[in-house]
Amino acid sequence: MRLSSKSQYGLKACFILAQNYPDRCVSASALEKEIAVSGKYIEKIMRMLSGQGVVTAERGVTGGYKLARAPEQITIGDVARALEDNMEIADCITSTCEKCATGTVWRKLYAGINEVLDSMTLQSVLDDHDGVVVCRCGEHEHAHARG
């Protein structure tokens, strides 16, 4: 199972916003440069995060994106669910059909994944990686995200 690049880039963007919280906004072009992803793609990701109340957008010369709440109030699960269709890994996650033997497996996996993601906040990631910048892991593999 692999999460989409939206989650990978979105979490990197939120990490950068957390590093700048609450003092300043970060422009889409700064995120684009730091994360090495196209401006169109980062704007799509930021719109999705904004729509779910994870980030806010501010207009103007000093505008850009900010976290909507303090880093300790935003879980990694909040970010992932905003970008991955609520992390529903199989069609039967929300089903109440009791006759589906495999549905139980997917619901348990879904619950476990969300438990791990919700146990970490942006602040805990900041605390664990003080002074570290986001990596560009697999940059050559994800060149399609830049176009």
N, C-alpha and C positions, 0 to 999 in steps of 0.2 A: 504494500500500500504506500502510496506517495502523495503527499499534499501538493497542491499546485504551487507554481511560482508566486502566485498572489500572496499566499500566506508567508512565504519566505521573505519576499520583498516588503510586505506589509509589516511584519514583525521588525525587520531592520529599520523601517521608517519610524515605527513607534518607539524603538530604542533610541533613535536620534532625537525624537521629540521629547522623550523622557530625560535625556541628557540636558536638554535646554529648558525644561519645565522649572518654574513658571515664567521665567524671565523673558523669553523671546520666541517669536514665531520662526519657523523654518520654511523657506520658500520651496516650491516644487522643483525649481531648477537646482537648488542646493541638494535636495534629496536625490534628484536624478544623478547628479555628479557623484555624490557620496556612495550611493548604492550601485551605480553603473547600470541604470535601467532607463529606458526611454521616458521622455516627459509625458507622452500620452498614456503610457502604461502606469506610471506612478500616479498620475491624476485620476485614472480610473480606480486604482486601489484606494486613494485617499477619499474619493467620493463614496465608495462602499463603506469605509471606516466612519466617515462623517454621517452617513445615513443610519448607522447603528449606534451613534452617540459616543464613539471612541475618540474621535478627533473633531476639532472645529476649524473652520477656515475663516481667516480675517483678511479683509481687503485693504488695499492701500500700500504705500511705499514700504512700510515695515511689516506688511502682511505676510501671510503664509499659513502654515498649519501649526496647531497646538493640540496638546492632549486636552480632551474635554473634562477630564478629572485628574486628580493627582496620580502619579505612577503607582502608588501603593493601592489605589482603588481600581486599577485596570488589570485584569488577569490576562494571561496569555490565551486563555480560552475565549475571552471577549474578542480578542483580535482574530483568532482562528475562525471562530463561528461567524464573524462578520464577513469573512472572505471566502469561506468554504461551505456555503449553503447550510449553515448551522451544524456543520460536521456530521450530517446524516450520511453515514457511509454505506447504507443499504436502504432500499425502499421500505423495508419492514420495520425500520427504527420507530416510527410513530404509529405503526399498526397495532391494534389491540387483538388481532387475530390469534387465538390460542391454539389453532390447529396447525400452525406453522412451526415445525420442529427446529428449523434453522434460524428463525427469527430471534429465538432466545440467545443464540450465539452472538448475533450482531448487536442486540441490545446490551448485552454484557460488555462487549468490546467498546461500544459507544460510551457506556457509563464509565468504563475504566479510562479511556482516552480523555474524556472530559474531566474526570477527577484529577488526573495528572496536570492537565492544562490549567485547571482552576486553582491548583495548589501553588502556582507561581504567578507573581505579579511583575509588572514592568520594573517596579522598585527592587524586587528580589534579584532580577537579572542585572540591574545596575549595580547593586551591592556586590554581586558575585563577580562582576567584570569591571570594576572601577578603573577608569582610565583606558579602557579598551575601545577600539573603534569597531564598526561593523566590518565583517569580512566580505570579500567578493568571491566566496567559494563557488566554484563551478562557473565562473564568469564566462568562459569560452563555451560552456555547454548551453548556456541560456541566452545566447546571442539573439534568439528569436524574440525575446521579450523587449529588446531595444528597438525593434523595427516597427 
